[in-house]
Amino acid sequence: MTIVMKVEEPAADDPIRIPAAPEVAQRALDFVRKFPGCFWFWKENPPISYRDDVEEVIRNLRNYGGKSAWEAAKELRKCL
């Protein structure tokens, strides 16, 4: 008896995660700690290592924060 297993390759349209610069990732983490109300769904020390993680921080600062959070998002966007 021969068993055939199908191995699936990742789809061609799967996004490639681009690492964030360490100083940008740290700045994003600082903003997560400064504006915890924007990140109520994240655990205390979320891993922020990739560019898309930083972009999520920016989105949440804009969506759930006030003017100072919006300014933080603007500053973080400039770093990308």
N, C-alpha and C positions, 0 to 999 in steps of 0.2 A: 504494500500500500504506500503510495506517494502522497505526501501532504504538500500542497502548494499554498504558500503564504503571499499575500499581496502586500507589498511595501509601498506606502504612498509617499510621494515626494511633496515638499511644501509647494503650495501654489505659487505661480509666477508673480501674482499680484499681492503676495504677502508683503507687508511693509518691512523694510530693513530698519532696525532701530539704530539710530546714530547716537553715540555717547555725547553727553554734554560736558563742556569743560568743567573741571572740578570747582573752580570759583563760581561759575554760574549755578551749578547744582547746589553749592553751599548757600548762595544768595537766595535761591528759591526755597530752600529749607528754612532759612531765616524768616522769610515772609510767611511760610506755613505756620511757624511758631508765633509770629507777631499777630497774625489774623486767624486765630483758630476757628472762629465762627464760619469762615469760608471753607473749612476743611473738616467739618464735623463728622464726616463719614470715613476719614482716614484714621489709622492708628497713630499713636503718639510720635513715632519716628518713621515716617514713610520713606522707603528707598527712592531717592531721586537721583538717577544716574544717567538717564537718557533725555535727549532733546524733547521727545513727546511727553515725558514726565513734567518738564519745565513748562511746556505749552499748556498742560492741564492745570498747573498752578496758576498760570496767567488767566486762563478761562475762568477758574473759580474765583480769583480775586475780582475779576470784572463782574461776574454774575452775582456774587453773594456779598461783596464788600461795599463800603461807602467810597467817598472821594479819595481818602488816603490809600485804600486798597487799590483803587483804579490807578493812582499815581505809581504805586509799587509795581503794578502789572506793566505799566508803560516803561518803567525803568528796566524791568526784567526783559521785556521784549527787545529793548535796545541791545541787551547783552547777547541775544541770539543772533 
